């Protein structure tokens, strides 16, 4: 009984650690909300309070925001209860993502406890709770966090189902909801289902196999229907997400052929869209496994990455290798299961039409990488029979994690949140503050070069009723009292705004609008690196 209590206490402490790392100053670090965060959060807020999206569509099954129709529809409805209860604020907006990440720690524990053993499961819960990859991803609103939780929940129910039809069916319902989460993960969905069938094939029975195959049919049938009727399979309203950009392919192949002096027939054979797609797929796929990405520098997108660090801690590399070999020799079937799960995970990055975001699109792989790492730690802790050696190894590993995690946390809060603020639309947040300040002074404010998401930022930070936003979003210019948002440069480029403006009007233009007049002030990124908005007043 004592041992059981100790294991439970250890798990509770790990969960509290995970919660602290994900919830501490969640509303202020990152210091502002990205455009995508605003789009998702205000849409969920609108659904929760009116049953309609920001454009007034009643309970839509496909969400198109700023022309993008690849948003995970189930995520908006899963966020809606939080949006209904909690006020509009960065903390409340990010809370579902942070809680999903904490829940993943718990789900992983029980999944690996079922597959391997309780000790490896607890070690995994700890190393995952302090993961750079997961902490970085979990502290802002994105489609990956809740979707990853759903996939793990579906796997947990499936593995513990004992082949009961009701539980297998319940797991398939969860997987169905997960499929309509982050659209990128739909790529590996059929491979995941087939892998789960393989793992429990001898135990499932015909009825359960039929339930899984029926789920696959329903999932892709409904997706195909929505793709035809509501353009649900498009990315940016143009190309299907799961195929490499055809226009970019044509241009790239043509440039390669022009640069080559080989005979035409050779160029046709070796320089074509299929060879181009193959190289691109291989590059994107293998990058997810590269030591450079995993252990040194992450990816170039500063929303997801923190400089000088990999997705995993460098010292975890030997632990990963040890864990792979240990499971290969000791738990062969589970090794193949984890390996298959790992190998399918980067597929979303491999086939995306834009520059892939490995941190988010390939995030499913972090669970299985950490399962191998936890196994490696377990092997080292059990290699020596003497307790003194075990305590020594435990102390070394614990101190190494403490040092590494502390370094990451300090860098994240003190440096990254400040220097990377521009990637979180900090200038738009400052724009809202400036606009409100002038409006409170009784001045009329015109914001030119505004996009729909600019209006959503204003509505979010000012907690404007979603019904009011719905009435305005379909038509520009958008007016809130004395504040007007217009999409184009209101004053001609050749004119001087400070000469044309009435005395009570403040004209704030996007930096893309170039005028002869010198603005009275500007809104810039950190250390004036880049001007985003210029402010003009009558002299």
N, C-alpha and C positions, 0 to 999 in steps of 0.2 A: 504493500500500500504506500509505503514511504517513497519507493522508487517512482511509482506512478505520479505521486504528488510532485516530486522533483522535476519530472519531465514536463508536467503541465505548467509548473511555475516557470521553468526555463522558456517554454513556448510563449507564455504570457509576457515575459520580459522582452523577448524578441519582437513580439507584436507591438509592444509599447515603444520600443526603439524605432521600429519601422514607422509608426504613427508620428513620433516626434520629428523624425527626419523629413517627413512629407508634409506635415501640418505647420511646423514652426514658421511664422511670418509668411504664410502662404499668400496672404492678400497684398503684401508689399514687396515680395521677392519671388518672381520678377516684378519690376517696379510698375509695369503697365501691361495692358492686354494687347495681344497681337490682333491683327485683322481677323484671322480665322477664329480666334477665341471669341471675339465680339459677335461674329456671324452666328456661331453655334449657340452661344449663351443667350443672346437676345431672341433668337428664333425659338429656343426651348421656353424662354420666358413668355413669349407671345402665345405659344401652343398651350402652356399651362393656364394662362389667364383668359384666353379667348377661344381656344380650340382652333385657332388659325395661325398660319405662319406670318412672317412680317409683310407679306404681300396680300394678305387677306384670304389665302386659300384654306378651305376648311379641311382639317385633318388630312393633309396630303400624305401620300405614300412615297412620293419622290420629292426631294427638296432641291430647288434650284435657287442659289443665292449668288448674286453677281455673275450670273451666267453659268455657274458650275453646277452640274447635275449628278455629281458622284458622291454626294454626302450620304453618310450612313443614316438611313431614316429611323432605325430603331433607337439610335442614340438620343435623338431629340425627345422622344417619348420617355426614355429612361431618365433623362435629365429633368423632365417636366415636374415631377413631384418635388424635387429640390427647389426648382424655380418658383413653385407655387407657395412653398412654406417660407423660404428664405428671401431676404431683400436682394436687390441688384447690387452686387459688390464683387470685387475681385476674389475675395476669400470664398464667398458663397458659390461663385461661378466655378472655381477650381476644386471645390470640396468633393464633388462626385469622382473626379479623376484621382485625387489623392486617396480617398477611401477605397476606390477600386484597386489601387496599387497595394494598399495594406491588406485587403482581402486576398489578393493574389499570393501574399506570403503564407496565409493560412491554407489556401487551396493547394499550393505547392507542397506544403508540409504533408497533407493527407494523401496527395497523389503519390509522392515518393515513398511515404510510409507503406502504402499498398504495394508499390512496385519493388522497393528495395528493403529498407528497414527503418525503424523509428529513429535510430541515431543519425543516419545519413539525412533523414527528413528534417531533423532539428538543425543540423549543421547547414543544410540548404536554406532553411528559413532564415538563419542568421546571415549567411553570406549574401542572400538575395536582398535582405532588408537594408544592407549597407551598399548595395550596388550603385555605382556611378550611373550606369545606363538607366536603371529603373527610377532612381531618384530624380535625375534630370528630366525624364519623360513625364513623371507623375505630378510635377509641380506647375503644370499649366494645362489648359483645356486643349485636348486633341482627341482625335478619333480612336487612337490606339488603346488608351488606358481601359476604358470600359469594355471594349471589344475583347481585349486580352483576358479580362476577368471572365467574360462570358464563355470563351473557349475553354478556359481552365475549369469553370463550373460544369460545363457539359462533359468534359473528360472525367471529372471527379465522379459525377453521377453515373456515368457509363462504367467506370472501373469498379465501382462499389455496387453495381446493380444486381450482382449475382444472377444475371440473366433473367431477372423478373421483367416481364413485358412492360409493365407500367413504368418502371424506372428507366428502361432502355428508351421507351417512347418519350419520357420526360427529358432525357438527355438530348434527344433529337429536337425537341421543341426549343431547348436552350441553344443548340447549334443553329437552328433556323434563325433565331433572333440575332445570334452572333454573325451570321452570314450577312445580314442587313445592317451590321455595324460598319466598321472601317472597310471601305470598298476594296482597298488593296489586298486584304486578306482573303478575298474570294478566290484568289488564284490557287491557294493551297488547300482550299476546302475539300475538294474531292479526294485529294491525296490523303488528307487527314482522316476522312471517313474510311477509306480503303485500308489505311494502316490500322485503325482501331478494329476493323473487322478481322484483319489478319491476326492481331494480337490475341483476340478471344474467340477465334473462329471455331475451335473444337467445343467450346462451351455455349456458344450463342443459341444454336438451334435455328431451324428454318424460319420461324415466325419473326425472331429478332433481326435476322439478316434481311428479311423482307421489309421490316420497318425501316431499317437504315437505308436500303436501296430506294424505298418509296420516298423517304425524306430527300434523298439526292434528286429524285425526279421532280418533286414538288418545288424544291429550292431553285433548281435551274429552269424549270418550266415557268415559274412565276417571274423569275428574273428576266427570262427571254421575253415574256409577255410585256413586262414593264419597259423593257428595252425598246420594243416595237411601238408600244402605245404612248409611252411617256419619256422616251429618250433616256432611260435610266442608266444605260451602259456607256454614256458618253462622258468625256472628260473635258471640261471647259466648253461644253456645248458643241464640240467639234469631233474629235476622234475618240474611238473606243479606248478605254483606259488600258485594256489588257493586250494591246498590240502596239508595237513601236510606231512612232509617228510616221505615217506614210509620206507626207510631204518632206519631212526632214530626211527620210531615207532616200528619196529620189534625188534630192539636192546633193547629199553626201556621196552617193554612188556616182553621180554625174561628175562631180569634182575629182573623185578618185580616177575615173576613166580619162578625164582630160589631162591629169598629171602623169598618167602612165604612157610610156612609149611602146608598150607591148602590142602584138598583133590584136586586131579587133576580136577575133575568136577567143583568144586567151583572156582578154579583158571581160568578155561576156561570161566566160566560165568562172573566172575567179573574182571578178568585181561586179557583183549584182546584189539585189536586195536581200537574198537569202544568206550570202556570206557576210553582208553588213549586219544583218540581224543576229547572226550567230556570234560574231565578234562582240557586238554590243551586249548580248545576253550573257556571254561568258565573262566579260569584263565586270558587268554589274553584279553578277552572281558571285564570282570568286572574290570580289572586293569585300563582301560581307565576311569572308573567312580570313582575310589578310591580317597578318600580325600587326601591320602598320595601323589598320583601322581599329582592330580589337584592343590593342595594348598600348598604342602610342598617341595617335592624334585624332581619333574619331573621324567625323566627316566635316566638310567645309561649312555646312549650314550652321550658323551660330545660334539659331534658335534652339537647336538640339545639343550642341557640343560645347565643351569647355576646353580651352586651348591647353596643349601640353599633356593631355590625358587621353587614354583610350577608353573604350566602353567597359573594359575590365581592368583591374589593377594588374600591373606588370608581373608582380610576384605570383599571380594566380595561374600564369602560363604553365609552370611545372606541375602545379596541382591538377590542372586540367588534363595534362598528358598522363599523369599517374592514374587519375580516375578513369580515363578511357581504357587503359590497359587492364586495370583491375576489373572493371565490369565485363570486358571482353572475355576474360578467363573465368570469372566467377559467376556472372549473371548474363549468359550469352543472349537469351531471348530479350531481356530488358535492355541490354546493350543495343541490340538491333532496333528496338522500339525507339529508344532515345535518339539513336543515330538517324533513323528515318524522319523523326520529328524535326531534328536539327537540319537535315538536308533540304527539307521542303520549305523551311522558314524564310530563306532569302528570295524565294520566287517572286514575291511582290516587287522587290527592288529590281529584279532582273528584267521584268517586262514592262515597267512603267514607262510612259511616253516622255515624261520630263526627266531632268536629272534626278536620279533616285535619292530618296531620303532613307538611308539604311537604318538610322536609329529608330524611326517610327515604322517603316514598312517591313523591316526585318526583325522587329522586336520580339516576335514569337520565339526566336532562337535563343534569347537570353535565358529562358527557363531551363533549357536542356544543356546549355553550356555550364550553367551554375550547378546543374545536377551532377555533371562530371566533376566539377571543381569540388563540390561537397564530398563526393565519393573519394577523391584524392586525399582530402583532409582526413576523412574517416580511416583510410588505409594507413596513413602516417601515424595516427593516434593509436591504432591497434597493432602496428607492426612490432612494437616492443612490448614484452609481457610485463616488465617491471613498471610499477606505477610511477616511480621517479622520472623515468624517461618519458612516459606519457604526459606527465605534468609539465615537463620541460618543453616538449613539442607543442603542447597546448598553449603554454605561455608565449612561446616564440610566435606562433600563428596569431594569437590574440593581440599581442603588442604590434605586430606588423599591420594587422587590420586597423587597429586603433590609430596608428600613425598615418596610414594611407587615407582612412576615412576622414580624419580630422583635417588633413591637408586639403582634401577635396571640399569639405564643408566651408573652411575658411576662405578658400579661393572663390567658391560659389557666392557667398554672402558679401564678401568685402570687395572683390574685384569684378567677377563676371557680371553680376547684376548691374553694376555701374557702367562698365565698358561696353557691354553688349545691349544696352538699353534700346538702341535704335532698332534692333531686330524685333523688339516687342512694341513697336509703334509708339514709342515714348513721345515723339513729336506730335502725334495726333492727340494724345492725352493733354499735352501742354497747350495745343491749339484750343481744345475744349475749355481749359482753364482761362486762357486769354480772352476767348469769345465771351465767356460768362462774366469776366471782370469788366469788359467794356459795356456789356448789356446792363450790368448793375449800375453803371454810371449814366445810364439813360441814352446811350448812343445806339445808332442803328449799325448793325454789323453785316457785311457781305463777305461770305467765304466763297471764293471762286476756285475752280479746279477741284471741287469736292466730288467724291465718289459716293455710291450708296453706303459703303462701309464707313465713310466719314460721318454720315448722318447717324449710323448705328452707334458709333463711338459716343457722339453727343447724347444720344438718347440713353445709352447705358449709364454714363457717368452722371447724368441728370435725372435718372430714374423716371423717364417719361413713360406714361401709360402706353401699353402696346397698341391699344386701339387707335390712339392718335398717330402712332408711327405707321400703322397699316394704311391709314387714310392718306398718308403723304408719300410713301415709298414708291408708289407706281408713277409718280409724276414729279419732274424737276422743273423749276426750282422748288426746294423744300423750305417752308417758312415756319419758324417757331417764334411767334411774337415779333420782335425787332431783329431777329437773326435769320438770314437767308443763306441757304447753301445752293450754289449753282455749279454745274459740271464743267463749264468752259470758262475761259478768261473773259470776264464780263466787260472789261475795258480793253479796247484794241491794243495790241502789242506796241504800236508806235506812239501811243498816247502817254501822258504823264498823269497817273492817278491822283497825285497830290494837288494838281491844278484843277482837275475836273470834279473832285468830290465836294459835296456840301460839307459844311463845317461839323455837322453832327454825325457824319458817316465814317466808319472805319472799314477799310477795304483790306481784306487778308487774302492773298493769292498764293497758289501753289508756286513753288520755285520754278516750275516749268513755264510760267508766264513771265517773260522777260520784258521789263520796262526801262525807260530812260531814267526815270526818277529813282532816287535812292530811298529805300524804305526807312521809316523811322526806327524800325527794329525788325528782328527776324527770329524765327523759331528754328533752332538747329539741333543736330545730334550732339552727343557728348563731346566737349572740347571744341565746339564749332567745326567739327569735321565735315559736316554736310548740311547745307541749308534746305529746310523742307518747306517753310512758309515765310512769306514777306508781308509786313504790315505797313500800310500806307494811311496817312492822315493828311487833311488839308493843312498846308503851311499857313 
